[in-house]
Amino acid sequence: MKPEDDPWLEHAHKNAELLAGEIEKLASLTSPIRQNLPIITKYQDFWNKAKEITGLFKKLKPLARDDRDLLWTRFNTLCREVKENQKPEYGKLESVSRGHFDEIIKQVELARFPVEAPPRNIHALVERGQALKTAGDLLGKYKHEMLAKHKKACFDRIQEIRTVHDALWDTLNAGKPHPKAENVNRVRKNLEVNNERYRKAVTALENFQLTAEHIRRFLASCDDPEKHARATVQLADVERRMNEIKEGIQKFERWIEDDERTLNEE
């Protein structure tokens, strides 16, 4: 029976064609597109696409068993090939990740107050808070070059010290005249919000940069004029968003600097 004579077969055939097309796109990503970066980032486009295809296998129904088995075998073969290509560099990654972990934890320890010597004034808390901010910034900067176990350990330690700092801020503010304490608390909250906005903006910029690299790679090998034109428009839009985000990052940096200066003057 031809697919067009049976609605189920016709639908299953279309689903198989869709999956086959997505797997072919995945095949074009098996070579690393960021040769000079660590292994996690080198194949990030591949694994992002692989995750998307895994979702399609679960979602697309109906799908004939023979087609599913054939497509799944092809998909698994590509994933195994990339894993094999990654293996030689994982030893290097462990070393690189450990180096970043040590650098971040060093800043975390600089932010820690000894139990027997809590801060007596805001200046000491601001100074150690800067070390904590540096630790958070480094984690954001190196997250694509670190193993999950190292990232989680750094994040947990940063959160632990941040909780202590927040309690110390509350203690110091409680002993100050009400208007001044309110001002300090307001500026501190602004600083926390701006730091969070800054981190999110940096992450967004990194994602758009990866997208732009992928589009440029596609344009370099695309022979279809219509697809080339659409991708060119998409790249222009991505680059526009990148410029907007960069402007936002510069703005957040100025606000953070102003807030820190204000706290130091209190």
ROKOL-648684 format. One record per residue: residue number from 0; residue in one letter; x, y, z of N, C-alpha, C in turn. Coordinates in steps of 0.05 Angstrom, whole numbers, plus 5000, padded with zeros to 4 digits. Layout:
ROKOL-648684
NUM; a; X; Y; Z; X; Y; Z; X; Y; Z
...
//
This chain:
ROKOL-648684
0; m; 5017; 4976; 5000; 5000; 5000; 5000; 5018; 5025; 5000
1; k; 5011; 5043; 4983; 5026; 5068; 4982; 5019; 5086; 5006
2; p; 5038; 5102; 5015; 5032; 5119; 5038; 5008; 5137; 5034
3; e; 5005; 5147; 5009; 4983; 5166; 5005; 4955; 5152; 5006
4; d; 4955; 5125; 5005; 4930; 5111; 5007; 4921; 5105; 5036
5; d; 4939; 5110; 5054; 4933; 5105; 5083; 4941; 5129; 5099
6; p; 4923; 5143; 5112; 4930; 5167; 5128; 4952; 5162; 5149
7; w; 4951; 5139; 5162; 4971; 5132; 5182; 4998; 5130; 5169
8; l; 5000; 5115; 5147; 5026; 5112; 5133; 5036; 5139; 5123
9; e; 5018; 5155; 5112; 5026; 5181; 5102; 5038; 5198; 5124
10; h; 5024; 5199; 5147; 5034; 5215; 5169; 5061; 5204; 5180
11; a; 5063; 5177; 5181; 5087; 5164; 5191; 5110; 5170; 5172
12; h; 5104; 5170; 5146; 5125; 5176; 5126; 5135; 5204; 5128
13; k; 5117; 5223; 5133; 5125; 5251; 5136; 5142; 5255; 5161
14; n; 5135; 5240; 5182; 5151; 5242; 5207; 5179; 5231; 5203
15; a; 5180; 5209; 5188; 5206; 5196; 5182; 5224; 5215; 5166
16; e; 5211; 5228; 5146; 5226; 5247; 5129; 5236; 5271; 5146
17; l; 5220; 5280; 5164; 5228; 5303; 5182; 5252; 5295; 5199
18; l; 5250; 5271; 5211; 5272; 5262; 5228; 5298; 5258; 5212
19; a; 5295; 5246; 5188; 5318; 5242; 5171; 5332; 5268; 5164
20; g; 5316; 5289; 5158; 5327; 5315; 5152; 5342; 5327; 5176
21; e; 5331; 5323; 5200; 5344; 5334; 5224; 5370; 5319; 5230
22; i; 5370; 5293; 5225; 5394; 5277; 5229; 5416; 5285; 5209
23; e; 5408; 5292; 5185; 5428; 5301; 5165; 5440; 5327; 5174
24; k; 5423; 5345; 5186; 5434; 5370; 5197; 5454; 5364; 5219
25; l; 5448; 5344; 5235; 5466; 5336; 5257; 5492; 5326; 5246
26; a; 5491; 5311; 5224; 5515; 5300; 5211; 5534; 5322; 5203
27; s; 5523; 5345; 5195; 5540; 5368; 5187; 5554; 5381; 5210
28; l; 5547; 5373; 5234; 5559; 5386; 5258; 5578; 5368; 5272
29; t; 5585; 5345; 5260; 5603; 5326; 5274; 5632; 5336; 5276
30; s; 5639; 5355; 5259; 5666; 5366; 5261; 5665; 5391; 5279
31; p; 5685; 5394; 5297; 5684; 5417; 5315; 5686; 5443; 5300
32; i; 5670; 5463; 5307; 5671; 5488; 5293; 5686; 5510; 5308
33; r; 5696; 5502; 5332; 5711; 5521; 5348; 5737; 5508; 5357
34; q; 5756; 5504; 5338; 5779; 5488; 5342; 5797; 5498; 5366
35; n; 5796; 5524; 5370; 5815; 5535; 5390; 5803; 5537; 5418
36; l; 5779; 5525; 5422; 5766; 5526; 5448; 5765; 5498; 5461
37; p; 5760; 5496; 5487; 5759; 5470; 5501; 5737; 5452; 5489
38; i; 5740; 5426; 5496; 5724; 5405; 5484; 5694; 5410; 5489
39; i; 5686; 5420; 5512; 5657; 5424; 5517; 5645; 5443; 5497
40; t; 5660; 5464; 5490; 5649; 5485; 5472; 5652; 5476; 5443
41; k; 5673; 5460; 5437; 5678; 5452; 5410; 5653; 5439; 5397
42; y; 5641; 5421; 5412; 5619; 5405; 5401; 5592; 5413; 5412
43; q; 5590; 5437; 5422; 5565; 5446; 5435; 5542; 5446; 5415
44; d; 5547; 5455; 5391; 5525; 5456; 5371; 5515; 5428; 5365
45; f; 5534; 5409; 5363; 5526; 5381; 5358; 5507; 5370; 5380
46; w; 5516; 5373; 5405; 5500; 5362; 5427; 5474; 5377; 5432
47; n; 5473; 5403; 5426; 5448; 5417; 5427; 5428; 5406; 5407
48; k; 5438; 5401; 5383; 5421; 5389; 5362; 5413; 5361; 5369
49; a; 5432; 5345; 5380; 5426; 5318; 5388; 5404; 5317; 5409
50; k; 5404; 5335; 5428; 5383; 5337; 5448; 5356; 5342; 5435
51; e; 5356; 5360; 5416; 5331; 5367; 5402; 5320; 5343; 5387
52; i; 5338; 5328; 5374; 5329; 5304; 5359; 5319; 5282; 5378
53; t; 5332; 5279; 5401; 5322; 5260; 5421; 5293; 5266; 5428
54; g; 5287; 5292; 5431; 5260; 5300; 5437; 5240; 5294; 5414
55; l; 5250; 5296; 5389; 5233; 5290; 5366; 5226; 5260; 5365
56; f; 5246; 5243; 5372; 5240; 5214; 5373; 5218; 5208; 5392
57; k; 5217; 5223; 5414; 5195; 5218; 5434; 5169; 5230; 5426
58; k; 5170; 5252; 5411; 5146; 5267; 5405; 5132; 5259; 5379
59; l; 5148; 5253; 5359; 5136; 5248; 5332; 5122; 5221; 5331
60; k; 5096; 5222; 5327; 5080; 5198; 5325; 5058; 5204; 5304
61; p; 5052; 5184; 5287; 5063; 5157; 5286; 5090; 5156; 5272
62; l; 5104; 5133; 5276; 5130; 5129; 5262; 5133; 5099; 5259
63; a; 5136; 5090; 5234; 5138; 5061; 5229; 5163; 5050; 5243
64; r; 5161; 5026; 5254; 5183; 5014; 5270; 5208; 5012; 5254
65; d; 5206; 5003; 5228; 5230; 5000; 5212; 5244; 5026; 5208
66; d; 5228; 5047; 5202; 5239; 5074; 5199; 5252; 5083; 5225
67; r; 5238; 5079; 5247; 5249; 5088; 5272; 5275; 5074; 5279
68; d; 5276; 5048; 5275; 5301; 5033; 5281; 5324; 5042; 5263
69; l; 5318; 5047; 5238; 5339; 5055; 5219; 5349; 5083; 5227
70; l; 5331; 5102; 5232; 5338; 5129; 5239; 5353; 5130; 5266
71; w; 5344; 5114; 5285; 5356; 5114; 5312; 5385; 5103; 5310
72; t; 5389; 5083; 5293; 5416; 5072; 5289; 5434; 5093; 5278
73; r; 5424; 5107; 5258; 5440; 5129; 5245; 5447; 5151; 5266
74; f; 5427; 5158; 5281; 5430; 5178; 5302; 5451; 5169; 5323
75; n; 5449; 5145; 5333; 5467; 5135; 5353; 5496; 5133; 5342
76; t; 5498; 5125; 5317; 5525; 5123; 5304; 5539; 5150; 5305
77; l; 5524; 5171; 5297; 5536; 5198; 5298; 5544; 5206; 5326
78; c; 5527; 5200; 5345; 5534; 5207; 5373; 5558; 5193; 5383
79; r; 5560; 5167; 5376; 5584; 5151; 5385; 5609; 5162; 5372
80; e; 5607; 5170; 5346; 5631; 5180; 5332; 5641; 5205; 5346
81; v; 5623; 5223; 5353; 5631; 5248; 5366; 5643; 5243; 5393
82; k; 5631; 5224; 5408; 5641; 5217; 5435; 5670; 5207; 5432
83; e; 5675; 5190; 5412; 5702; 5179; 5408; 5721; 5202; 5401
84; n; 5712; 5221; 5385; 5730; 5244; 5379; 5736; 5261; 5403
85; q; 5718; 5261; 5422; 5722; 5277; 5446; 5740; 5265; 5466
86; k; 5741; 5238; 5467; 5755; 5224; 5488; 5784; 5233; 5492
87; p; 5800; 5236; 5471; 5828; 5243; 5475; 5832; 5270; 5490
88; e; 5812; 5287; 5489; 5816; 5314; 5501; 5804; 5316; 5529
89; y; 5791; 5295; 5539; 5779; 5297; 5565; 5799; 5298; 5588
90; g; 5823; 5286; 5583; 5844; 5288; 5603; 5853; 5317; 5606
91; k; 5856; 5331; 5583; 5863; 5359; 5584; 5841; 5376; 5597
92; l; 5816; 5369; 5592; 5794; 5383; 5603; 5794; 5382; 5634
93; e; 5800; 5358; 5644; 5801; 5355; 5674; 5822; 5374; 5686
94; s; 5845; 5376; 5673; 5866; 5394; 5683; 5858; 5423; 5681
95; v; 5846; 5431; 5658; 5837; 5459; 5654; 5816; 5466; 5674
96; s; 5796; 5447; 5677; 5774; 5452; 5696; 5784; 5455; 5724
97; r; 5803; 5438; 5732; 5814; 5440; 5759; 5828; 5467; 5764
98; g; 5842; 5476; 5743; 5855; 5502; 5745; 5836; 5525; 5750
99; h; 5814; 5525; 5735; 5793; 5545; 5739; 5780; 5543; 5767
100; f; 5775; 5518; 5775; 5764; 5513; 5801; 5781; 5525; 5823
101; d; 5807; 5520; 5822; 5826; 5531; 5842; 5826; 5561; 5842
102; e; 5825; 5574; 5818; 5825; 5603; 5817; 5800; 5615; 5829
103; i; 5777; 5602; 5824; 5752; 5612; 5834; 5750; 5609; 5865
104; i; 5758; 5585; 5874; 5757; 5580; 5903; 5776; 5598; 5918
105; k; 5798; 5606; 5906; 5816; 5625; 5919; 5802; 5651; 5924
106; q; 5786; 5661; 5906; 5771; 5685; 5910; 5749; 5681; 5931
107; v; 5736; 5658; 5931; 5716; 5652; 5951; 5728; 5653; 5979
108; e; 5752; 5642; 5982; 5764; 5642; 6008; 5772; 5670; 6017
109; l; 5779; 5687; 5997; 5785; 5715; 6004; 5760; 5730; 6014
110; a; 5737; 5720; 6005; 5712; 5733; 6013; 5702; 5723; 6040
111; r; 5714; 5702; 6050; 5705; 5690; 6075; 5715; 5705; 6100
112; f; 5698; 5710; 6119; 5706; 5722; 6144; 5710; 5700; 6165
113; p; 5733; 5701; 6180; 5737; 5682; 6201; 5715; 5684; 6222
114; v; 5707; 5662; 6233; 5685; 5661; 6252; 5691; 5679; 6276
115; e; 5717; 5680; 6284; 5724; 5695; 6307; 5730; 5725; 6301
116; a; 5728; 5732; 6275; 5733; 5760; 6268; 5713; 5770; 6247
117; p; 5688; 5774; 6255; 5668; 5784; 6236; 5674; 5814; 6230
118; p; 5664; 5824; 6208; 5669; 5852; 6201; 5657; 5872; 6221
119; r; 5672; 5893; 6225; 5662; 5914; 6244; 5651; 5938; 6229
120; n; 5655; 5939; 6203; 5644; 5962; 6188; 5638; 5953; 6159
121; i; 5624; 5971; 6146; 5615; 5965; 6118; 5639; 5962; 6099
122; h; 5660; 5978; 6104; 5683; 5977; 6086; 5694; 5949; 6083
123; a; 5697; 5935; 6106; 5708; 5908; 6106; 5690; 5889; 6090
124; l; 5664; 5893; 6094; 5645; 5875; 6080; 5644; 5881; 6050
125; v; 5646; 5906; 6042; 5647; 5913; 6014; 5672; 5902; 6001
126; e; 5695; 5903; 6015; 5720; 5893; 6005; 5719; 5863; 5999
127; r; 5708; 5848; 6019; 5706; 5819; 6015; 5684; 5812; 5995
128; g; 5664; 5830; 5994; 5642; 5825; 5975; 5653; 5827; 5946
129; q; 5673; 5844; 5942; 5685; 5847; 5915; 5699; 5820; 5907
130; a; 5712; 5807; 5927; 5724; 5781; 5921; 5703; 5761; 5913
131; l; 5680; 5762; 5927; 5658; 5744; 5921; 5647; 5749; 5893
132; k; 5644; 5775; 5886; 5635; 5782; 5859; 5655; 5772; 5838
133; t; 5681; 5774; 5844; 5701; 5764; 5825; 5698; 5734; 5821
134; a; 5693; 5720; 5843; 5689; 5691; 5841; 5665; 5684; 5823
135; g; 5643; 5699; 5826; 5619; 5694; 5810; 5625; 5701; 5780
136; d; 5639; 5723; 5776; 5646; 5730; 5748; 5663; 5709; 5735
137; l; 5683; 5699; 5750; 5701; 5678; 5739; 5685; 5653; 5732
138; l; 5666; 5645; 5749; 5650; 5622; 5744; 5634; 5625; 5718
139; g; 5623; 5649; 5714; 5608; 5655; 5690; 5627; 5654; 5665
140; k; 5651; 5664; 5669; 5670; 5665; 5647; 5680; 5637; 5638
141; y; 5685; 5620; 5658; 5697; 5594; 5653; 5678; 5571; 5651
142; k; 5651; 5576; 5654; 5632; 5554; 5657; 5633; 5534; 5633
143; h; 5640; 5543; 5609; 5641; 5525; 5586; 5667; 5510; 5585
144; e; 5686; 5516; 5604; 5711; 5502; 5604; 5715; 5485; 5629
145; m; 5692; 5480; 5643; 5694; 5466; 5669; 5676; 5441; 5669
146; l; 5684; 5421; 5684; 5668; 5398; 5688; 5645; 5404; 5707
147; a; 5623; 5390; 5705; 5599; 5395; 5721; 5606; 5394; 5751
148; k; 5622; 5375; 5759; 5628; 5372; 5788; 5643; 5397; 5799
149; h; 5660; 5408; 5782; 5675; 5432; 5791; 5657; 5457; 5791
150; k; 5639; 5459; 5771; 5621; 5482; 5770; 5602; 5481; 5794
151; k; 5592; 5458; 5800; 5573; 5456; 5823; 5586; 5462; 5849
152; a; 5611; 5452; 5853; 5625; 5458; 5878; 5630; 5488; 5881
153; c; 5638; 5501; 5859; 5643; 5530; 5860; 5617; 5545; 5866
154; f; 5595; 5537; 5853; 5570; 5550; 5857; 5560; 5548; 5886
155; d; 5563; 5524; 5897; 5554; 5519; 5924; 5570; 5535; 5944
156; r; 5596; 5537; 5940; 5613; 5553; 5958; 5607; 5582; 5956
157; i; 5602; 5592; 5932; 5595; 5620; 5928; 5569; 5626; 5942
158; q; 5549; 5609; 5939; 5523; 5613; 5952; 5526; 5612; 5982
159; e; 5543; 5595; 5992; 5547; 5593; 6021; 5558; 5619; 6032
160; i; 5578; 5631; 6019; 5590; 5656; 6029; 5571; 5679; 6024
161; r; 5555; 5678; 6003; 5536; 5700; 5997; 5515; 5701; 6019
162; t; 5506; 5677; 6029; 5487; 5676; 6051; 5498; 5689; 6076
163; v; 5523; 5683; 6082; 5536; 5695; 6105; 5539; 5725; 6102
164; h; 5546; 5734; 6079; 5549; 5763; 6074; 5522; 5777; 6077
165; d; 5501; 5765; 6067; 5474; 5777; 6070; 5467; 5780; 6099
166; a; 5473; 5760; 6115; 5467; 5762; 6144; 5484; 5783; 6157
167; l; 5509; 5786; 6149; 5526; 5806; 6160; 5517; 5834; 6153
168; w; 5507; 5837; 6128; 5496; 5863; 6120; 5473; 5870; 6138
169; d; 5455; 5851; 6143; 5432; 5857; 6159; 5440; 5865; 6188
170; t; 5461; 5851; 6198; 5470; 5857; 6225; 5482; 5886; 6227
171; l; 5499; 5893; 6207; 5511; 5919; 6207; 5490; 5941; 6203
172; n; 5471; 5936; 6185; 5450; 5956; 6180; 5432; 5960; 6204
173; a; 5428; 5939; 6220; 5411; 5941; 6243; 5421; 5960; 6264
174; g; 5448; 5963; 6264; 5460; 5981; 6284; 5464; 6009; 6275
175; k; 5455; 6016; 6252; 5459; 6043; 6241; 5433; 6060; 6243
176; p; 5435; 6086; 6241; 5411; 6103; 6241; 5393; 6094; 6218
177; h; 5368; 6096; 6222; 5349; 6085; 6203; 5352; 6096; 6174
178; p; 5353; 6122; 6170; 5355; 6132; 6143; 5379; 6122; 6128
179; k; 5402; 6122; 6142; 5427; 6113; 6129; 5426; 6083; 6123
180; a; 5415; 6068; 6142; 5412; 6039; 6138; 5395; 6034; 6114
181; e; 5373; 6049; 6111; 5355; 6045; 6088; 5370; 6050; 6062
182; n; 5386; 6071; 6062; 5401; 6078; 6038; 5421; 6056; 6031
183; v; 5436; 6047; 6051; 5455; 6026; 6046; 5442; 6000; 6036
184; n; 5419; 5994; 6048; 5405; 5970; 6040; 5394; 5973; 6012
185; r; 5385; 5996; 6005; 5375; 6001; 5977; 5397; 5998; 5957
186; v; 5420; 6010; 5963; 5443; 6009; 5944; 5453; 5980; 5942
187; r; 5453; 5966; 5965; 5462; 5938; 5964; 5443; 5920; 5947
188; k; 5417; 5925; 5950; 5398; 5910; 5934; 5402; 5916; 5904
189; n; 5406; 5943; 5898; 5412; 5951; 5870; 5436; 5936; 5859
190; l; 5457; 5934; 5876; 5481; 5921; 5868; 5476; 5892; 5862
191; e; 5461; 5878; 5878; 5455; 5850; 5874; 5439; 5847; 5848
192; v; 5419; 5864; 5844; 5403; 5862; 5819; 5420; 5867; 5794
193; n; 5437; 5888; 5796; 5454; 5894; 5772; 5475; 5872; 5767
194; n; 5485; 5860; 5788; 5504; 5838; 5784; 5490; 5815; 5770
195; e; 5465; 5809; 5778; 5450; 5787; 5766; 5444; 5794; 5737
196; r; 5436; 5819; 5732; 5430; 5827; 5704; 5455; 5825; 5687
197; y; 5478; 5832; 5699; 5503; 5831; 5684; 5510; 5802; 5677
198; r; 5507; 5784; 5696; 5513; 5756; 5691; 5495; 5744; 5669
199; k; 5469; 5751; 5670; 5450; 5741; 5650; 5457; 5753; 5622
200; a; 5465; 5778; 5622; 5471; 5791; 5596; 5496; 5778; 5584
201; v; 5516; 5771; 5600; 5540; 5758; 5590; 5534; 5731; 5579
202; t; 5516; 5716; 5593; 5508; 5689; 5584; 5493; 5692; 5557
203; a; 5475; 5711; 5556; 5460; 5715; 5531; 5479; 5722; 5508
204; l; 5499; 5739; 5513; 5518; 5746; 5492; 5533; 5722; 5482
205; e; 5541; 5705; 5501; 5556; 5680; 5493; 5538; 5663; 5475
206; n; 5512; 5660; 5482; 5494; 5644; 5466; 5491; 5655; 5438
207; f; 5488; 5682; 5436; 5485; 5694; 5410; 5511; 5692; 5393
208; q; 5534; 5693; 5407; 5559; 5690; 5393; 5561; 5662; 5381
209; l; 5552; 5641; 5396; 5553; 5614; 5386; 5534; 5611; 5362
210; t; 5510; 5624; 5364; 5491; 5623; 5341; 5503; 5637; 5317
211; a; 5516; 5659; 5320; 5528; 5674; 5298; 5550; 5657; 5285
212; e; 5566; 5643; 5301; 5587; 5626; 5290; 5574; 5604; 5273
213; h; 5552; 5592; 5282; 5539; 5570; 5268; 5528; 5581; 5241
214; i; 5516; 5604; 5241; 5505; 5615; 5217; 5527; 5622; 5197
215; r; 5549; 5633; 5206; 5571; 5639; 5188; 5582; 5614; 5176
216; r; 5583; 5592; 5192; 5593; 5567; 5181; 5574; 5556; 5159
217; f; 5548; 5559; 5165; 5528; 5551; 5145; 5531; 5567; 5119
218; l; 5534; 5594; 5122; 5536; 5611; 5098; 5561; 5604; 5081
219; a; 5582; 5596; 5095; 5607; 5589; 5080; 5604; 5565; 5062
220; s; 5584; 5547; 5069; 5581; 5523; 5053; 5554; 5521; 5038
221; c; 5538; 5542; 5040; 5511; 5541; 5028; 5512; 5550; 4999
222; d; 5500; 5534; 4981; 5499; 5541; 4953; 5471; 5549; 4944
223; d; 5452; 5547; 4962; 5424; 5554; 4955; 5420; 5584; 4959
224; p; 5415; 5599; 4938; 5413; 5628; 4941; 5391; 5637; 4960
225; e; 5368; 5622; 4960; 5346; 5630; 4977; 5353; 5625; 5007
226; k; 5365; 5602; 5012; 5373; 5596; 5040; 5395; 5615; 5049
227; h; 5413; 5621; 5030; 5435; 5639; 5037; 5424; 5667; 5044
228; a; 5405; 5676; 5030; 5393; 5702; 5035; 5379; 5703; 5062
229; r; 5364; 5681; 5068; 5350; 5680; 5094; 5370; 5679; 5117
230; a; 5392; 5664; 5114; 5412; 5662; 5135; 5426; 5688; 5139
231; t; 5430; 5703; 5117; 5444; 5729; 5119; 5427; 5749; 5135
232; v; 5401; 5748; 5130; 5383; 5765; 5145; 5383; 5757; 5175
233; q; 5383; 5731; 5180; 5383; 5721; 5207; 5409; 5729; 5221
234; l; 5432; 5727; 5207; 5457; 5735; 5219; 5458; 5765; 5226
235; a; 5446; 5781; 5209; 5445; 5810; 5214; 5429; 5816; 5239
236; d; 5407; 5801; 5242; 5390; 5805; 5266; 5405; 5796; 5291
237; v; 5419; 5773; 5289; 5435; 5764; 5312; 5457; 5784; 5320
238; e; 5470; 5794; 5300; 5492; 5814; 5306; 5480; 5840; 5318
239; r; 5456; 5847; 5309; 5443; 5871; 5321; 5437; 5866; 5350
240; r; 5427; 5842; 5356; 5421; 5835; 5384; 5447; 5834; 5401
241; m; 5469; 5824; 5389; 5494; 5823; 5403; 5504; 5851; 5410
242; n; 5501; 5870; 5392; 5509; 5898; 5397; 5492; 5910; 5419
243; e; 5466; 5904; 5419; 5448; 5914; 5440; 5456; 5903; 5467
244; i; 5463; 5877; 5468; 5470; 5865; 5493; 5497; 5877; 5503
245; k; 5516; 5881; 5485; 5541; 5893; 5493; 5537; 5921; 5505
246; e; 5519; 5936; 5493; 5513; 5963; 5505; 5501; 5960; 5533
247; g; 5484; 5940; 5536; 5472; 5935; 5562; 5493; 5927; 5583
248; i; 5512; 5910; 5575; 5533; 5901; 5593; 5550; 5925; 5602
249; q; 5556; 5943; 5584; 5571; 5967; 5591; 5555; 5984; 5611
250; k; 5529; 5986; 5607; 5512; 6001; 5625; 5512; 5988; 5653
251; f; 5509; 5962; 5654; 5509; 5948; 5680; 5535; 5952; 5694
252; e; 5557; 5951; 5679; 5584; 5955; 5691; 5586; 5982; 5704
253; r; 5575; 6003; 5691; 5576; 6030; 5702; 5559; 6031; 5728
254; w; 5535; 6019; 5727; 5517; 6019; 5750; 5530; 6004; 5774
255; i; 5543; 5982; 5768; 5556; 5966; 5789; 5578; 5983; 5802
256; e; 5594; 5996; 5785; 5616; 6013; 5795; 5605; 6035; 5812
257; d; 5583; 6048; 5804; 5571; 6069; 5819; 5561; 6059; 5846
258; d; 5547; 6036; 5846; 5537; 6025; 5871; 5560; 6018; 5891
259; e; 5581; 6006; 5880; 5604; 5999; 5898; 5617; 6024; 5909
260; r; 5619; 6045; 5893; 5631; 6070; 5902; 5613; 6082; 5924
261; t; 5587; 6081; 5921; 5569; 6092; 5941; 5572; 6077; 5967
262; l; 5574; 6050; 5966; 5576; 6034; 5991; 5602; 6041; 6005
263; n; 5623; 6045; 5990; 5649; 6051; 6002; 5649; 6078; 6015
264; e; 5632; 6096; 6006; 5631; 6123; 6017; 5613; 6124; 6042
265; e; 5596; 6103; 6046; 5578; 6104; 6069; 5593; 6099; 6095
//
